[in-house]
């Protein structure tokens, strides 16, 4: 039998080269709905695997993925993007408005206040694109405090941690109803996950101090970088 995916000749139910199942049937209504339902309800792989295992055993899940156990878990970058998207859907359902009624041109003098206001408006408006970047900002500082992994591995760690913190914070969203950037529960959950992920490498007090500095500087960068870009755009 030839594999339909890589054309390898094999016997059995799965291709030994790429893992493609033998005898894949044509897409019809049944196979389509089965695929959609399976992707949404299968807790042994994909999105629900991440959600379940990052909640119950975050250290094993994150460090396992970094050590090569990646078949079942959803890609961490996809996970944080989905988390932000779901958060924004929930926030729109509860009527949280990220827009400002104040005009950006009310202070046209180029003052720091005006640029700060523009930055806040810009970040709020484009939060679904900007907030996942906070995992990258955090990674620079977690790498600084928790040196065992390289920078790219710290980006992966923070994508998992921030994504999971966003999902779990949705439990309290109907009560807090705060924009994602200013939701304290997200940052509290991030600290908790840092404890689980980094506890093998350093002491609890070092994790706490490193986490607080990481979040402060990471959030600062989330505003400073757009502020700098907006200033340079006006300057040139």
Backbone bond lengths (Angstrom), bond angles and torsions (degrees), N, CA, C in turn:
res aa  C-N    CA-C-N  psi(-1)  N-CA   C-N-CA  omega(-1)  CA-C   N-CA-C  phi
1 X - - - 1.465 - - 1.526 109.72 -
2 X 1.338 116.07 134.58 1.460 120.49 176.67 1.526 110.89 -94.25
3 X 1.319 115.56 134.91 1.468 120.46 177.44 1.519 108.93 -67.24
4 X 1.336 116.49 132.16 1.455 121.17 179.37 1.525 112.59 -71.43
5 X 1.328 116.32 -16.52 1.460 120.19 -176.64 1.535 113.09 -93.97
6 X 1.357 117.23 -45.80 1.473 120.66 -175.62 1.522 113.05 -123.59
7 X 1.344 116.56 0.53 1.470 122.85 175.62 1.522 113.45 68.65
8 X 1.335 118.35 19.24 1.460 121.84 175.95 1.523 110.10 -76.44
9 X 1.337 116.14 135.48 1.466 121.19 177.33 1.526 108.76 -80.75
10 X 1.333 117.23 125.04 1.471 120.02 -177.64 1.519 111.00 -152.37
11 X 1.340 114.43 169.75 1.455 122.54 173.72 1.520 108.18 -125.78
12 X 1.318 116.12 146.00 1.458 120.64 -179.58 1.515 111.95 116.79
13 X 1.343 115.87 -167.87 1.457 121.16 -175.42 1.526 113.32 -90.08
14 X 1.342 117.36 -21.56 1.459 120.29 -177.34 1.520 110.48 -134.24
15 X 1.341 115.60 144.85 1.461 121.41 177.25 1.529 109.27 -69.30
16 X 1.340 118.30 128.64 1.478 120.02 -179.89 1.528 112.85 -71.90
17 X 1.337 116.87 -15.71 1.457 120.19 -177.42 1.533 112.91 -87.20
18 X 1.353 116.57 -45.39 1.470 119.20 -175.71 1.529 114.02 -123.82
19 X 1.347 116.97 -8.75 1.463 119.99 178.15 1.509 115.43 86.60
20 X 1.334 117.64 3.49 1.469 121.53 178.99 1.524 110.59 -62.30
21 X 1.343 116.69 136.14 1.454 121.44 178.17 1.533 110.26 -71.04
22 X 1.326 116.02 142.06 1.460 121.30 176.85 1.523 109.92 -75.09
23 X 1.313 116.53 150.23 1.463 121.10 174.41 1.512 113.80 65.26
24 X 1.322 117.69 42.17 1.467 120.98 178.63 1.524 109.09 -68.75
25 X 1.326 115.77 128.47 1.460 120.24 -176.03 1.527 111.08 -86.23
26 X 1.321 115.19 164.66 1.464 121.31 178.52 1.529 109.90 -67.42
27 X 1.330 115.60 146.37 1.463 120.32 179.01 1.526 109.62 -68.76
28 X 1.330 115.92 125.34 1.459 121.86 172.45 1.521 107.42 -138.20
29 X 1.313 117.23 -171.75 1.461 120.58 -176.53 1.526 111.38 -59.51
30 X 1.325 117.13 -42.79 1.463 120.76 -177.28 1.531 111.48 -66.22
31 X 1.337 116.64 -48.06 1.459 118.72 -178.53 1.535 110.76 -66.28
32 X 1.325 116.06 -34.39 1.467 119.52 179.12 1.527 111.12 -65.86
33 X 1.336 116.71 -49.52 1.471 119.95 -178.91 1.525 111.28 -67.36
34 X 1.340 116.88 -37.25 1.470 119.71 177.32 1.523 110.71 -61.52
35 X 1.338 116.11 -39.98 1.460 120.46 -179.62 1.525 111.46 -66.12
36 X 1.333 116.60 -43.46 1.466 120.96 -179.82 1.526 110.71 -64.74
37 X 1.341 116.54 -47.42 1.468 120.71 -179.48 1.518 111.08 -62.75
38 X 1.331 116.44 -42.03 1.455 120.65 -179.68 1.526 111.43 -62.97
39 X 1.342 116.14 -42.17 1.466 119.63 -178.80 1.519 112.06 -66.26
40 X 1.330 117.15 -26.89 1.460 121.14 -178.40 1.519 113.37 -89.70
41 X 1.327 117.64 -24.99 1.464 120.38 -172.08 1.520 114.28 -115.18
42 X 1.318 118.36 -8.92 1.458 120.83 -176.83 1.525 110.01 -78.59
43 X 1.338 116.44 108.16 1.463 120.60 -178.58 1.519 112.31 -84.36
44 X 1.340 117.11 1.32 1.459 120.45 179.74 1.521 112.65 -94.76
45 X 1.322 117.90 -4.19 1.451 120.09 177.27 1.534 109.53 -162.30
46 X 1.328 115.05 158.37 1.455 120.35 174.75 1.514 114.97 77.26
47 X 1.328 115.10 -148.99 1.462 122.73 -172.12 1.528 113.14 -57.62
48 X 1.342 117.03 -49.79 1.466 119.44 -177.91 1.521 112.04 -69.78
49 X 1.316 117.04 -27.97 1.467 119.70 173.46 1.522 109.56 -60.85
50 X 1.347 116.36 -47.63 1.465 119.98 177.76 1.519 111.48 -59.24
51 X 1.330 115.73 -48.94 1.459 120.64 -175.62 1.524 111.20 -60.83
52 X 1.322 116.41 -43.83 1.464 120.57 -178.91 1.530 111.96 -70.30
53 X 1.320 116.30 -50.43 1.458 119.97 -172.31 1.520 113.50 -77.03
54 X 1.328 117.53 -30.07 1.458 118.65 174.96 1.523 111.49 -70.76
55 X 1.334 116.54 -23.22 1.463 121.12 175.84 1.518 111.66 -79.75
56 X 1.344 116.25 -45.55 1.465 121.26 -173.61 1.524 113.47 -86.39
57 X 1.309 118.17 -36.22 1.464 121.81 -178.79 1.527 110.36 -145.75
58 X 1.321 116.50 70.87 1.476 120.80 -175.28 1.525 113.60 -62.19
59 X 1.324 117.27 -39.31 1.460 119.61 -178.18 1.524 111.34 -64.25
60 X 1.333 117.04 -47.52 1.466 120.86 179.77 1.522 111.36 -62.79
61 X 1.337 116.91 -38.97 1.464 121.00 -177.16 1.518 111.59 -69.06
62 X 1.339 116.79 -49.13 1.468 120.76 -177.31 1.527 110.73 -68.89
63 X 1.333 116.57 -51.64 1.461 119.18 -178.08 1.525 111.49 -68.50
64 X 1.334 116.80 -31.84 1.456 120.00 175.41 1.517 111.82 -63.47
65 X 1.343 116.41 -42.52 1.466 120.26 178.20 1.521 110.58 -62.36
66 X 1.323 116.26 -42.46 1.460 120.18 179.35 1.521 112.21 -65.81
67 X 1.330 115.93 -29.78 1.471 120.41 -179.09 1.525 112.63 -88.16
68 X 1.348 117.02 1.84 1.460 119.54 172.73 1.515 116.38 116.72
69 X 1.337 118.95 -3.99 1.467 121.17 -179.77 1.534 109.28 -86.75
70 X 1.330 116.45 80.35 1.454 121.09 -168.42 1.515 114.87 -117.60
71 X 1.311 118.15 -0.80 1.463 119.75 -173.46 1.518 112.24 -66.58
72 X 1.335 117.72 -39.29 1.462 120.74 -173.28 1.528 113.71 -87.80
73 X 1.321 116.80 -30.32 1.468 120.24 -172.59 1.523 112.29 -81.15
74 X 1.322 115.16 148.35 1.461 121.39 172.65 1.516 109.21 -74.61
75 X 1.324 116.48 141.15 1.458 122.16 177.85 1.534 109.94 -48.91
76 X 1.344 118.88 129.55 1.477 121.12 -175.42 1.518 114.25 -61.78
77 X 1.340 117.34 -32.10 1.465 119.34 178.50 1.526 109.93 -67.97
78 X 1.335 116.85 -42.39 1.465 120.47 175.46 1.523 110.34 -62.44
79 X 1.324 115.48 -36.73 1.467 120.35 -176.54 1.529 111.67 -64.44
80 X 1.332 117.39 -44.54 1.463 119.04 -178.70 1.530 110.92 -70.79
81 X 1.325 117.50 -34.38 1.466 120.19 177.57 1.527 110.59 -65.75
82 X 1.334 116.93 -42.12 1.466 121.03 176.60 1.526 110.01 -63.22
83 X 1.335 116.31 -41.20 1.466 120.41 -179.08 1.528 111.31 -60.77
84 X 1.330 117.41 -46.40 1.456 120.95 178.66 1.524 110.74 -64.09
85 X 1.330 116.99 -40.53 1.472 121.20 179.65 1.525 111.02 -62.14
86 X 1.338 116.84 -44.78 1.470 120.75 179.11 1.522 110.01 -64.77
87 X 1.328 116.63 -40.49 1.461 120.82 179.11 1.532 111.01 -59.63
88 X 1.325 116.10 -42.94 1.458 120.13 -179.27 1.519 111.91 -68.78
89 X 1.331 116.93 -34.96 1.463 120.50 176.18 1.531 110.03 -64.34
90 X 1.329 115.78 -45.42 1.468 120.60 179.55 1.529 110.32 -63.82
91 X 1.339 116.58 -42.62 1.462 119.48 -178.93 1.522 111.55 -64.56
92 X 1.330 117.29 -36.63 1.466 119.79 178.14 1.526 111.00 -69.33
93 X 1.337 116.10 -32.38 1.462 120.63 177.84 1.525 111.31 -65.02
94 X 1.341 116.27 -36.63 1.457 120.67 -179.59 1.529 112.83 -90.46
95 X 1.330 116.24 4.21 1.458 120.12 170.88 1.496 116.25 79.27
96 X 1.345 117.92 24.44 1.453 118.94 176.30 1.518 108.75 -78.53
97 X 1.327 116.47 127.22 1.467 122.06 -175.46 1.519 109.53 -104.29
98 X 1.327 115.87 121.84 1.452 120.55 179.76 1.524 112.31 -90.47
99 X 1.319 117.98 -3.73 1.456 120.43 -177.38 1.527 110.63 -85.54
100 X 1.280 114.12 155.06 1.464 119.93 177.10 1.518 109.54 -109.25
101 X 1.314 115.92 141.89 1.462 120.36 178.79 1.525 111.43 -83.79
102 X 1.299 116.79 -7.89 1.464 121.15 -177.05 1.519 110.08 -88.36
103 X 1.305 117.35 136.06 1.462 121.63 -178.04 1.521 111.36 -73.13
104 X 1.319 115.47 143.81 1.454 120.58 176.99 1.525 111.47 -70.78
105 X 1.313 117.86 -14.52 1.460 121.01 -175.66 1.534 112.95 -100.12
106 X 1.347 115.74 6.89 1.462 118.03 -178.10 1.527 111.44 -66.73
107 X 1.349 116.39 -26.10 1.456 119.92 179.30 1.530 108.50 -125.31
108 X 1.330 117.50 74.79 1.461 120.87 -173.17 1.526 114.20 -80.84
109 X 1.320 117.28 12.55 1.456 119.91 -173.23 1.520 113.29 -83.74
110 X 1.338 118.55 1.51 1.453 120.71 -179.99 1.511 113.18 74.16
111 X 1.329 117.30 20.13 1.455 121.06 -179.25 1.517 110.94 -72.52
112 X 1.328 114.86 163.27 1.463 120.49 177.23 1.518 110.45 -60.06
113 X 1.340 116.49 -37.16 1.466 120.03 178.30 1.528 110.44 -60.30
114 X 1.328 115.94 -43.68 1.458 120.26 -178.30 1.522 110.98 -63.82
115 X 1.333 116.73 -44.46 1.459 119.74 179.29 1.529 111.33 -67.91
116 X 1.308 116.15 -35.58 1.470 119.53 176.98 1.522 110.86 -64.47
117 X 1.337 114.79 -41.09 1.461 119.26 178.43 1.520 110.74 -65.65
118 X 1.331 117.18 -43.67 1.455 121.08 177.43 1.521 111.51 -59.65
119 X 1.324 115.60 -40.66 1.461 120.15 -179.94 1.516 111.21 -64.58
120 X 1.337 116.24 -45.57 1.458 119.52 178.38 1.516 112.05 -60.08
121 X 1.326 115.92 -42.08 1.462 120.79 178.54 1.527 110.57 -64.49
122 X 1.344 115.89 -44.25 1.463 121.23 -178.83 1.526 110.77 -62.74
123 X 1.332 117.14 -46.86 1.467 121.37 -179.53 1.521 110.66 -62.34
124 X 1.337 116.78 -43.92 1.464 120.11 179.79 1.524 111.58 -63.96
125 X 1.321 116.29 -41.47 1.466 120.64 -176.75 1.521 111.99 -68.28
126 X 1.339 116.02 -37.87 1.467 120.28 -175.05 1.528 112.27 -111.12
127 X 1.335 115.75 30.65 1.454 120.29 -174.55 1.526 112.44 -60.63
128 X 1.338 117.89 -33.98 1.465 119.57 -177.58 1.524 111.50 -66.39
129 X 1.335 116.67 -23.53 1.457 120.13 176.28 1.525 111.76 -91.78
130 X 1.321 116.83 -31.50 1.452 120.98 -173.39 1.522 113.89 -88.40
131 X 1.338 117.32 -35.45 1.463 117.75 -172.37 1.525 113.16 -63.59
132 X 1.346 120.96 -38.07 1.471 118.47 175.79 1.524 113.32 -57.49
133 X 1.355 116.76 -25.11 1.465 119.88 178.68 1.519 111.80 -65.73
134 X 1.332 116.47 -19.64 1.467 118.78 -178.45 1.524 110.64 -64.43
135 X 1.330 116.99 -26.52 1.470 120.29 175.85 1.527 110.84 -64.20
136 X 1.340 116.36 -34.84 1.468 120.41 177.67 1.519 110.07 -72.17
137 X 1.332 116.75 -42.79 1.463 119.58 178.07 1.529 110.49 -61.38
138 X 1.324 116.11 -45.59 1.458 120.19 178.05 1.527 110.87 -59.08
139 X 1.329 116.55 -37.51 1.469 120.67 -174.99 1.526 111.85 -61.69
140 X 1.328 117.21 -37.21 1.467 119.86 178.77 1.530 110.91 -59.83
141 X 1.329 115.84 -36.86 1.457 119.25 -175.89 1.530 112.37 -88.07
142 X 1.323 118.43 -34.12 1.470 118.58 173.96 1.526 110.11 -65.94
143 X 1.334 116.84 -33.71 1.463 120.09 174.28 1.523 110.27 -62.52
144 X 1.326 116.60 -38.14 1.457 121.60 -179.71 1.530 111.63 -65.99
145 X 1.345 116.43 -40.09 1.467 120.21 -176.62 1.525 113.63 -90.53
146 X 1.321 116.73 -32.92 1.470 121.25 -176.72 1.528 107.98 -121.59
147 X 1.327 116.47 87.94 1.458 122.70 -161.90 1.527 115.22 -81.13
148 X 1.301 120.08 -5.79 1.463 120.63 -169.28 1.530 112.60 -61.81
149 X 1.318 118.21 -36.64 1.469 122.73 -178.03 1.534 110.18 -98.82
150 X 1.353 114.96 159.67 1.468 117.73 176.50 1.531 110.45 -81.76
151 X 1.327 116.72 175.07 1.460 121.21 -173.73 1.527 111.94 -61.25
152 X 1.330 116.94 -42.34 1.466 119.98 -178.36 1.524 111.19 -64.61
153 X 1.333 116.33 -36.11 1.465 119.59 176.09 1.527 111.10 -68.18
154 X 1.313 116.74 -33.72 1.469 119.47 176.63 1.528 111.32 -69.08
155 X 1.326 117.43 -32.78 1.464 119.75 174.58 1.524 109.86 -62.91
156 X 1.332 116.59 -43.40 1.472 121.28 177.71 1.522 110.55 -61.69
157 X 1.325 116.70 -46.28 1.467 121.03 178.96 1.523 110.43 -56.04
158 X 1.308 116.70 -46.50 1.461 120.27 -176.33 1.517 112.69 -72.63
159 X 1.328 118.07 -29.84 1.468 119.62 173.52 1.529 110.31 -63.48
160 X 1.321 116.44 -44.40 1.465 120.06 176.40 1.528 111.24 -62.62
161 X 1.325 116.17 -49.44 1.465 121.57 -173.97 1.535 111.56 -66.05
162 X 1.319 117.29 -48.59 1.465 120.40 -178.88 1.528 110.41 -66.69
163 X 1.329 116.96 -42.26 1.465 120.09 177.87 1.510 112.32 -59.19
164 X 1.334 116.36 -45.57 1.466 120.10 -179.77 1.525 111.36 -67.38
165 X 1.338 117.25 -38.84 1.464 120.42 178.12 1.526 111.00 -62.24
166 X 1.319 116.76 -37.93 1.466 120.63 178.24 1.524 110.32 -64.18
167 X 1.327 116.30 -47.11 1.468 119.87 -179.26 1.532 111.37 -61.06
168 X 1.319 117.69 -46.83 1.464 120.12 -177.08 1.529 111.40 -69.44
169 X 1.327 117.46 -29.49 1.468 120.00 178.95 1.522 112.20 -67.57
170 X 1.344 116.86 -18.55 1.461 120.13 179.54 1.527 112.38 -64.81
171 X 1.337 115.97 -20.95 1.468 119.86 178.74 1.525 110.89 -59.84
172 X 1.334 115.02 -38.56 1.470 119.81 -177.65 1.514 112.57 -98.26
173 X 1.316 117.95 4.35 1.462 119.25 -175.12 1.530 113.82 -61.50
174 X 1.344 119.64 -40.65 1.474 118.98 179.01 1.521 113.43 -58.07
175 X 1.346 116.38 -23.19 1.472 120.08 179.80 1.526 111.02 -90.66
176 X 1.346 116.83 -48.86 1.465 121.01 -174.83 1.534 112.50 -76.16
177 X 1.333 115.80 -47.03 1.473 122.38 -179.76 1.531 112.06 49.66
178 X 1.325 115.35 49.02 1.451 120.59 179.93 1.518 110.44 -108.01
179 X 1.340 117.90 146.26 1.463 119.55 174.06 1.520 111.09 -56.07
180 X 1.303 115.97 149.74 1.458 121.53 -172.25 1.526 112.63 -55.57
181 X 1.322 116.54 -38.29 1.456 120.37 -177.93 1.521 112.85 -67.29
182 X 1.339 117.16 -25.93 1.457 120.93 -173.65 1.531 112.58 -113.63
183 X 1.314 116.64 16.96 1.453 120.75 179.74 1.529 109.29 -85.22
184 X 1.340 119.33 109.64 1.473 120.85 -175.70 1.521 112.98 -65.95
185 X 1.342 117.07 -26.52 1.460 120.01 -178.78 1.527 111.12 -63.53
186 X 1.320 116.96 -36.24 1.466 120.35 178.11 1.519 110.44 -59.62
187 X 1.317 116.79 -46.04 1.463 120.54 -177.01 1.530 111.36 -70.99
188 X 1.318 116.86 -34.87 1.463 120.21 175.58 1.529 110.70 -63.55
189 X 1.326 116.18 -43.01 1.463 120.44 178.61 1.527 111.51 -66.09
190 X 1.320 116.98 -36.03 1.464 120.05 177.55 1.531 110.36 -61.48
191 X 1.331 117.39 -42.10 1.464 120.93 177.73 1.529 110.38 -60.75
192 X 1.334 116.09 -44.27 1.459 120.51 179.56 1.523 110.92 -59.88
193 X 1.337 116.85 -44.74 1.461 120.19 -179.74 1.527 111.64 -67.75
194 X 1.331 117.01 -35.11 1.461 119.40 175.30 1.529 110.53 -59.99
195 X 1.321 116.50 -39.31 1.465 119.69 177.89 1.523 111.17 -59.10
196 X 1.319 116.63 -45.14 1.458 120.02 -178.90 1.534 111.80 -67.50
197 X 1.315 116.85 -42.51 1.465 120.65 -174.05 1.523 111.90 -74.00
198 X 1.334 116.95 -39.36 1.465 120.10 -172.82 1.525 113.85 -102.27
199 X 1.314 118.66 3.26 1.470 120.15 -174.93 1.525 112.81 -63.75
200 X 1.344 117.37 -23.08 1.466 120.46 179.06 1.527 111.86 -73.81
201 X 1.334 116.49 -18.73 1.455 120.02 -170.30 1.518 114.52 -105.84
202 X 1.337 117.39 -22.19 1.459 118.59 -173.90 1.526 110.51 -155.45
203 X 1.332 116.51 176.23 1.462 121.12 -175.34 1.527 111.21 -82.78
204 X 1.341 117.16 158.83 1.468 120.60 179.79 1.522 113.60 -58.42
205 X 1.332 117.97 -39.63 1.465 119.73 -178.48 1.525 110.65 -67.83
206 X 1.328 117.15 -36.28 1.464 120.08 177.28 1.527 110.92 -68.23
207 X 1.326 116.14 -36.10 1.465 120.05 176.72 1.521 110.28 -64.26
208 X 1.332 116.51 -44.39 1.460 120.71 -179.44 1.522 111.26 -61.78
209 X 1.323 116.73 -48.55 1.472 120.53 -179.11 1.525 110.13 -64.17
210 X 1.331 116.22 -46.01 1.465 120.33 179.90 1.516 111.86 -62.39
211 X 1.339 116.97 -38.94 1.466 121.26 -179.70 1.518 111.56 -65.35
212 X 1.337 116.24 -44.62 1.465 120.12 -178.46 1.534 111.50 -64.91
213 X 1.327 116.02 -43.76 1.469 119.44 178.83 1.517 110.32 -66.41
214 X 1.334 116.68 -40.62 1.469 121.81 178.59 1.516 111.15 -57.83
215 X 1.321 116.65 -48.07 1.461 119.55 -177.23 1.522 112.36 -69.40
216 X 1.330 116.37 -38.71 1.462 119.27 178.40 1.525 111.00 -62.14
217 X 1.329 116.62 -49.66 1.460 120.77 -178.08 1.526 111.88 -70.80
218 X 1.328 116.66 -33.94 1.460 120.14 178.77 1.522 112.01 -66.26
219 X 1.320 116.64 -45.02 1.466 121.11 177.89 1.526 109.89 -66.03
220 X 1.327 116.48 -36.91 1.469 120.28 177.86 1.537 110.42 -61.09
221 X 1.324 116.01 -43.89 1.463 119.84 177.89 1.529 111.48 -63.87
222 X 1.333 115.89 -33.81 1.467 119.82 179.36 1.521 111.29 -58.83
223 X 1.325 116.85 -28.17 1.464 120.94 178.30 1.528 112.16 -99.20
224 X 1.322 117.50 -36.86 1.458 120.12 -175.60 1.524 112.56 -67.11
225 X 1.312 117.56 -37.90 1.459 119.71 -178.39 1.529 111.29 -66.22
226 X 1.348 120.31 -49.57 1.476 118.93 174.04 1.527 112.80 -60.99
227 X 1.341 117.07 -36.93 1.467 120.41 178.03 1.526 110.68 -59.78
228 X 1.322 116.40 -44.62 1.463 121.12 179.30 1.523 111.55 -64.82
229 X 1.336 115.70 -43.19 1.467 120.33 -179.76 1.523 110.68 -63.16
230 X 1.334 117.34 -45.98 1.471 120.78 179.34 1.515 112.08 -62.32
231 X 1.350 115.64 -39.28 1.471 119.53 178.40 1.530 111.16 -64.18
232 X 1.335 116.80 -43.67 1.461 121.21 -178.41 1.539 111.07 -67.03
233 X 1.347 115.53 -36.21 1.469 119.13 177.36 1.526 110.89 -61.57
234 X 1.327 115.95 -44.94 1.470 119.66 178.99 1.525 111.58 -68.72
235 X 1.346 115.34 -33.01 1.457 120.16 -177.05 1.533 111.94 -68.04
236 X 1.329 115.78 -38.25 1.458 120.32 -177.00 1.536 112.50 -104.42
